[in-house]
Amino acid sequence: MGFQGKRIIITGAAGCVGKALLKRLLLQDALIIAVDKDEGQLNALKAEHPSITTVSVDLMQWDETREKVLALIQDKPVDCLINNAGVVMPESFLETRQENIDLSFGIHYKAVFNISQVIAKSMIDHKIEGSIVNISSITSLRASENLGVYCASKASLDMLTKVMACELGEHKIRVNSVNPTAIWTEMAKKLPHNDGFMRRTPLKRIARVDEVVNTVLFVLGDDCPMMNGSFLTIDGGYSVCAN
Ligand SMILES: NC(=O)c1ccc[n+]([C@@H]2O[C@H](COP(=O)([O-])OP(=O)(O)OC[C@H]3O[C@@H](n4cnc5c(N)ncnc54)[C@H](O)[C@@H]3O)[C@@H](O)[C@H]2O)c1
């Protein structure tokens, strides 16, 4: 797929999906910059994979994120960005707290805006034909009880993906999103139990992490140069099933 020697930023790299992406891309000799707020996990990752660069930052901090990312890419621009950091805090619509709204939109929307702006400008300055993948969710397309903020913030991320694709295309930068159903991860354990969910999933299961990684790498790499502004669902048919 041609990731050899490519510099790739992964946000939320210390989480389940982030780590799996990092490990798979390292196998293809990519140069990884792992961004996360979990410094302990980043240090453990660095000990396991000394070639990676780690950036410990809370993506909610607008200026600090820009400064840290800019410092890294000033001389050596990046080729790819995977916006993967995420949070989920199930709450009913009536009980949803302001903190949940601020955090979810802060990570899934504002932070993606911030870091992508910095990276895209650098790609343009260095004439890099870059690729950005935003990790969204199938909940951006289908409403889920008790996940109102998560659904709405991922839906806003999908629209941001489309706008970025429109504006950055002329600079040969592609922007796409990947929208998984629940994945076998720690995050999925926090999701509210929902019987109807499995009934409406034709394949009758949730997704595996490796299936998500395969899809992200497919759209991130050079195999599909005309894919821009697309969203790839990984949901066993959930989003198209009328039952
Ligand atoms: N797990 C699922 O079922 C599922 C389903 C669909 C989509 N997703 C999406 O996939 C992505 C990865 O999910 P995951 O299951 O690996 O979650 P995870 O909780 O294992 O990892 C998320 C990572 O993001 C980091 N993060 C959170 N807030 C941050 C902040 N303010 N600054 C810096 N880093 C921050 C966390 O420290 C963590 O390492 C998320 O965007 C999530 O919304 C997950």
The ligand as an ORCA input file, in Angstrom:
! r2SCAN-3c Opt
* xyz 0 1
  N     -15.049      1.378     20.263
  C     -16.148      1.484     19.578
  O     -17.122      0.732     19.748
  C     -16.241      2.548     18.503
  C     -17.275      2.479     17.558
  C     -17.347      3.440     16.560
  C     -16.414      4.456     16.504
  N     -15.422      4.502     17.455
  C     -14.457      5.596     17.377
  O     -13.169      5.058     17.187
  C     -12.191      5.916     17.777
  C     -11.253      5.114     18.681
  O     -12.031      4.489     19.684
  P     -11.421      3.411     20.708
  O     -12.436      2.349     20.882
  O     -10.040      3.055     20.335
  O     -11.432      4.307     22.036
  P     -10.358      4.360     23.231
  O     -11.074      4.980     24.371
  O      -9.707      3.038     23.426
  O      -9.263      5.363     22.658
  C      -9.501      6.734     22.537
  C      -8.172      7.435     22.757
  O      -8.411      8.839     22.601
  C      -7.662      9.503     23.595
  N      -8.265     10.794     23.925
  C      -9.503     11.031     24.398
  N      -9.648     12.335     24.675
  C      -8.471     12.934     24.370
  C      -7.990     14.266     24.453
  N      -8.745     15.252     24.963
  N      -6.740     14.542     24.049
  C      -5.939     13.547     23.566
  N      -6.330     12.256     23.487
  C      -7.584     11.956     23.868
  C      -7.740      8.589     24.822
  O      -6.711      8.878     25.768
  C      -7.616      7.217     24.178
  O      -6.267      6.784     24.134
  C     -12.988      7.011     18.501
  O     -13.055      8.164     17.713
  C     -14.355      6.397     18.652
  O     -15.367      7.382     18.769
  C     -15.293      3.575     18.425
*
